[in-house]
Amino acid sequence: MSWWAVASVGGLLAIFAGLSVWARRLAGGAAGDAGIVVIGQRRLDAHTRLVVVEADGRRLLLGVGRDGVRLVKDLTGE
C-alpha cells in the first residue's frame, strides 16, 4: 500500500470525523442528551456562566466554569 493511499484514507477519516462533530452541534448535542433542554444561559465572565436546563421534568440552575459544572439551585416548582 503506497503512502498516497494511506494519506487518502486518513484524510477521508478526518473529513468524516469533522462532519460528525458538525452534525452533532447542528442537532444540539450528543445523542444521549435527548432529555436535557437548555432554557437559557448568561455569561458572567470569560470562563464562567450560569445555565438553566430542564431535565427529567426538573428545572436546574447550573454554574459552569473552569472547575466543572455545579448545581446552584433547583428551580423546580418556583
N, C-alpha and C positions, 0 to 999 in steps of 0.2 A: 504494500500500500504506500503510495507516494505521500510526501509532505503536503502536497496540494489537496489531496483527498481528505487528509486528516484536518487540515485547516478549514476546508469547506464544511465538513461535518461539525466541527467546533463552532464555526460561525452560525450555522443553522440552529444549533442548540442554544446559542446565546440569543438569537433573534426570538426563538420560541419562549425562552425564559422571560425576556423583556415583554413580549406580548401578554404572557400570563400575568405578570405583575400589573401591567397597564389595565388589563381586563378586570382584574380583581379590584383595583382602585376605582374604575369606572362603575363597577357594580356596587360599590360602597363598603367593601371589606371582604374578609375571608368567608368561605362557605360555612364555617362553624359558628358565625356570629349572627345568624338569621334572626334570633330572638332579642337582639340588642339594637335599640334605635337611639341615635344621638339627637337629643332635642335641641340643644344649643351649647355654645361654648364661648368663653371670654378669655382672651389673653391678658395675663396680669403683668408679665414682663417677657423678656426674650426666651426664657426657659420654663415658665410656669403658666398654667391656665386652669380654669375651672370648667368642668364639663357636666352637663345634665344629661343623663341617659335614662332610658326606660328599658328594664329587663325583667322578664317574668312577672309583669304587672306591677313592678315597683319602680318608682322614680327616685334616682340617686344623684346627689351632687358629689362629684369626684374632683380631687385635686391631682393634677398631672404635672410632674416636674422631673428634674434630672434623677431624683432618687426613686422614681416609680409612680405608682398610682395609689391614692389613699381615699378612703371614704370620708368625706367631710360631714355629710348629713343624709339621712334617709328622708326624702321629701314625700313619701307615700302618705296620702290622706291629708295633706296640708292644702 
